[in-house]
Amino acid sequence: MDSTEVFRFERKFVVTESAADAIQRFVSTYLSLDEHMAGAESIGYRVCSLYLDTPQLSLYRQSTDGIKNRRKLRIRFYDDRPDGLAYLEIKRRTGETVHKLRATVRKSSCDALLRGESLTAANLRTIDDVGYRALDEFCECKHRYDARGVVFVDYRRIAYASRTGDNTRVTFDRQLIAREFSPRLGLTPGETAAEVPVHGVVLELKYNCRAPRWMHDLMQTFQLQRRSFPKYVFCADALNLAETQGRVLAGGAVR
């Protein structure tokens, strides 16, 4: 998966395991398992994202304060290979609309970026207009916000995607874990980790423009109730990062 740009709507829910199983059977009649599911475990493939934020956690506070127009800055990867690929992502939410811009680079490039080095088009896996714009905007945002790594959001995902390539997706996320970020380790999570209690499965429905008719039927059949579930916020809270950051800004000691 190389550079991508997506405009879509996203709806989140938290459902029980039994409901998730039934919904998965329903969805499988309309969508196919996505490319990452090949050879994945029964609970899905790993998704790990390093979220970047300002020293004051301004992007975190955009979510906790319920700001409608907000953005997230993250580096996503799917394996533990040091020589593997990583994805620089800027995700903006404007009201109900989500805009995601993504560039593909090597993990070694991300480590250099986290050390404060600049990246160029030569770092892109594939040089195209979308990838170049994504890289340029990611680096510009990182510099403007003085953003640095904050926390790894790690979970298992089962994903279904449209057979026609129209960006309709349904995902089921489990085993959410917050992992410590260390500047010394870069894209390798630190030893400190905390399991985030979800009390169910995080279900996301994603679509362009209008939800397909079957998606409306799904929501009615299973009586789904939308719920805000920002994984970054939950993981930051699991590691008490906002409290720690507050003590640092106040000049207090952090143990």
C-alpha positions as CSV (number, residue, x, y, z in Angstrom):
1,M,0.0,0.0,0.0
2,D,1.7,3.2,-1.2
3,S,0.6,6.9,-0.9
4,T,-3.1,7.5,-0.6
5,E,-5.6,10.3,-0.2
6,V,-9.1,9.6,1.1
7,F,-12.1,11.8,1.9
8,R,-14.8,9.8,3.7
9,F,-17.2,9.5,6.6
10,E,-16.4,7.4,9.7
11,R,-18.8,6.1,12.3
12,K,-17.6,4.3,15.5
13,F,-19.4,1.9,17.8
14,V,-18.4,-0.4,20.7
15,V,-20.2,-3.7,20.4
16,T,-20.1,-7.0,22.3
17,E,-18.1,-10.0,21.1
18,S,-21.2,-11.9,20.1
19,A,-22.6,-8.9,18.2
20,A,-19.2,-8.4,16.5
21,D,-19.3,-12.0,15.3
22,A,-22.8,-11.6,13.9
23,I,-22.0,-8.2,12.3
24,Q,-18.9,-9.8,10.7
25,R,-21.0,-12.5,9.0
26,F,-23.4,-9.8,7.8
27,V,-20.6,-7.6,6.4
28,S,-18.9,-10.5,4.7
29,T,-21.8,-10.8,2.2
30,Y,-21.0,-7.3,0.9
31,L,-17.3,-6.8,1.4
32,S,-14.1,-8.9,1.2
33,L,-11.3,-9.2,3.7
34,D,-8.6,-6.6,3.0
35,E,-5.1,-7.3,1.8
36,H,-3.5,-7.3,5.3
37,M,-5.7,-10.2,6.4
38,A,-3.8,-12.7,4.3
39,G,-2.1,-15.0,6.8
40,A,-3.3,-13.0,9.8
41,E,-4.4,-14.5,13.1
42,S,-8.0,-15.1,13.9
43,I,-8.2,-11.8,15.8
44,G,-6.7,-9.9,12.9
45,Y,-3.5,-8.3,12.0
46,R,-1.4,-5.9,14.0
47,V,-1.8,-2.1,13.6
48,C,0.7,0.1,15.5
49,S,0.7,3.9,15.3
50,L,3.0,6.3,16.9
51,Y,1.1,9.5,17.6
52,L,2.9,12.8,17.5
53,D,1.8,15.9,19.5
54,T,3.0,19.2,20.7
55,P,4.8,19.6,24.1
56,Q,1.5,20.8,25.5
57,L,-0.5,17.9,23.9
58,S,-2.5,20.3,21.9
59,L,-3.8,17.6,19.4
60,Y,-4.8,15.4,22.4
61,R,-6.7,18.3,23.8
62,Q,-8.5,19.0,20.6
63,S,-10.2,15.6,21.0
64,T,-10.8,15.8,24.8
65,D,-12.3,19.3,24.3
66,G,-14.6,18.1,21.5
67,I,-13.1,20.5,18.8
68,K,-15.0,19.7,15.6
69,N,-12.2,20.6,13.3
70,R,-9.1,18.8,14.4
71,R,-6.1,16.8,13.1
72,K,-3.9,13.9,14.1
73,L,-0.3,13.2,13.2
74,R,0.9,9.6,13.3
75,I,3.4,7.1,11.9
76,R,1.7,3.7,11.3
77,F,3.3,0.3,10.7
78,Y,2.2,-3.3,10.6
79,D,5.2,-5.4,11.6
80,D,8.2,-5.5,13.8
81,R,10.8,-5.6,11.0
82,P,13.4,-2.8,11.4
83,D,13.7,-2.6,7.6
84,G,10.0,-2.6,7.1
85,L,7.7,0.1,5.7
86,A,6.0,2.9,7.7
87,Y,3.3,5.3,6.8
88,L,3.3,9.0,7.6
89,E,-0.3,10.0,8.0
90,I,-2.1,13.3,8.5
91,K,-5.8,12.8,9.5
92,R,-8.1,15.8,9.6
93,R,-11.7,15.8,10.8
94,T,-13.9,18.7,9.6
95,G,-17.3,18.2,11.1
96,E,-18.4,14.7,10.0
97,T,-15.8,14.5,7.2
98,V,-12.4,12.8,7.5
99,H,-9.5,13.6,5.2
100,K,-6.5,11.2,5.4
101,L,-3.3,11.8,3.5
102,R,-0.6,9.1,3.6
103,A,3.0,8.7,2.4
104,T,5.1,5.5,2.5
105,V,8.7,5.5,3.7
106,R,11.2,3.1,5.3
107,K,11.2,2.8,9.1
108,S,14.8,4.1,9.1
109,S,13.5,7.3,7.5
110,C,11.0,7.7,10.4
111,D,13.8,7.2,12.9
112,A,15.7,10.0,11.3
113,L,12.6,12.2,11.2
114,L,12.0,11.6,15.0
115,R,15.6,12.6,15.6
116,G,14.9,15.9,14.0
117,E,16.3,15.3,10.5
118,S,14.6,16.5,7.4
119,L,13.1,14.1,4.8
120,T,12.9,14.7,1.1
121,A,11.2,13.1,-1.9
122,A,14.1,10.7,-2.1
123,N,12.8,9.1,1.2
124,L,9.5,8.1,-0.5
125,R,9.0,4.5,-1.5
126,T,7.1,5.8,-4.6
127,I,7.4,9.4,-5.8
128,D,4.0,10.7,-6.9
129,D,1.9,13.8,-6.3
130,V,0.0,12.4,-3.3
131,G,3.1,11.0,-1.6
132,Y,5.0,14.2,-2.1
133,R,2.1,16.3,-0.7
134,A,1.7,14.0,2.2
135,L,5.4,14.0,3.1
136,D,5.6,17.8,2.7
137,E,2.5,18.4,4.9
138,F,3.6,15.9,7.5
139,C,7.0,17.5,7.9
140,E,5.6,21.0,7.8
141,C,3.1,20.1,10.6
142,K,5.7,18.4,12.6
143,H,7.9,21.5,12.4
144,R,5.1,24.0,13.0
145,Y,3.8,22.2,16.1
146,D,7.2,21.2,17.3
147,A,5.6,17.7,17.4
148,R,7.4,14.7,18.8
149,G,6.4,11.1,19.5
150,V,4.0,10.7,22.4
151,V,2.5,7.2,22.6
152,F,2.2,4.0,20.5
153,V,-1.4,2.9,19.9
154,D,-1.3,-0.9,19.3
155,Y,-4.2,-3.2,18.5
156,R,-5.5,-6.1,16.4
157,R,-7.8,-5.4,13.4
158,I,-10.1,-7.5,11.2
159,A,-10.9,-5.4,8.2
160,Y,-13.3,-5.7,5.2
161,A,-13.0,-3.6,2.1
162,S,-15.2,-2.9,-0.9
163,R,-14.7,-5.2,-3.9
164,T,-15.1,-2.2,-6.2
165,G,-12.5,0.0,-4.6
166,D,-14.8,2.8,-3.5
167,N,-13.2,3.1,0.0
168,T,-16.1,1.5,1.8
169,R,-14.6,-0.3,4.8
170,V,-15.7,-2.0,8.0
171,T,-13.1,-2.7,10.7
172,F,-13.2,-4.6,14.0
173,D,-10.5,-3.6,16.6
174,R,-9.5,-5.6,19.7
175,Q,-6.7,-5.8,22.2
176,L,-5.9,-2.1,22.4
177,I,-2.6,-1.5,24.2
178,A,-0.8,1.8,25.0
179,R,3.0,1.5,24.6
180,E,5.6,4.0,25.8
181,F,7.5,6.1,23.3
182,S,11.2,6.6,23.9
183,P,13.3,9.1,21.7
184,R,16.2,6.7,22.2
185,L,14.3,3.8,20.7
186,G,12.5,5.6,17.8
187,L,9.8,3.4,16.2
188,T,10.6,0.5,18.7
189,P,8.1,0.8,21.6
190,G,9.5,1.0,25.1
191,E,8.9,-1.5,27.9
192,T,6.1,0.4,29.6
193,A,2.7,-0.7,28.3
194,A,-0.9,-0.6,29.6
195,E,-3.9,-2.5,28.3
196,V,-6.8,-0.2,27.5
197,P,-10.2,-1.6,28.8
198,V,-12.6,-1.3,25.8
199,H,-15.3,-3.6,27.2
200,G,-16.1,-4.8,23.7
201,V,-15.0,-4.5,20.1
202,V,-14.4,-1.2,18.4
203,L,-16.5,-1.2,15.2
204,E,-15.9,1.4,12.5
205,L,-18.0,1.9,9.4
206,K,-16.2,4.0,6.7
207,Y,-17.7,5.2,3.4
208,N,-17.6,7.9,0.8
209,C,-20.4,10.4,0.4
210,R,-23.4,8.2,1.3
211,A,-23.5,5.0,3.3
212,P,-24.7,2.1,1.2
213,R,-28.2,0.8,1.8
214,W,-26.9,-2.4,3.5
215,M,-25.0,-0.3,6.0
216,H,-28.2,1.4,7.1
217,D,-29.8,-2.0,7.4
218,L,-26.8,-3.2,9.5
219,M,-27.2,-0.2,11.9
220,Q,-30.9,-0.8,12.3
221,T,-30.7,-4.6,12.6
222,F,-28.1,-4.5,15.4
223,Q,-29.4,-1.2,16.9
224,L,-26.0,0.4,16.8
225,Q,-25.4,3.5,18.8
226,R,-22.6,5.8,17.8
227,R,-19.8,6.4,20.3
228,S,-16.8,8.6,20.3
229,F,-13.7,6.4,20.8
230,P,-10.4,8.3,20.1
231,K,-7.8,5.5,20.5
232,Y,-5.0,8.1,20.9
233,V,-6.8,9.7,23.9
234,F,-7.5,6.4,25.6
235,C,-3.9,5.3,25.2
236,A,-2.5,8.6,26.4
237,D,-4.8,8.4,29.4
238,A,-3.8,4.8,30.1
239,L,-0.2,5.9,30.5
240,N,-1.2,9.1,32.4
241,L,0.6,11.3,29.9
242,A,-1.6,14.4,30.3
243,E,-0.9,14.3,34.1
244,T,2.8,13.8,33.5
245,Q,3.0,16.6,30.9
246,G,1.2,19.0,33.4
247,R,3.8,18.4,36.0
248,V,6.6,19.0,33.5
249,L,5.1,22.3,32.4
250,A,4.6,23.3,36.1
251,G,8.3,22.6,36.7
252,G,7.6,19.6,38.9
253,A,9.7,16.4,39.0
254,V,8.6,13.4,37.0
255,R,9.6,10.1,38.4
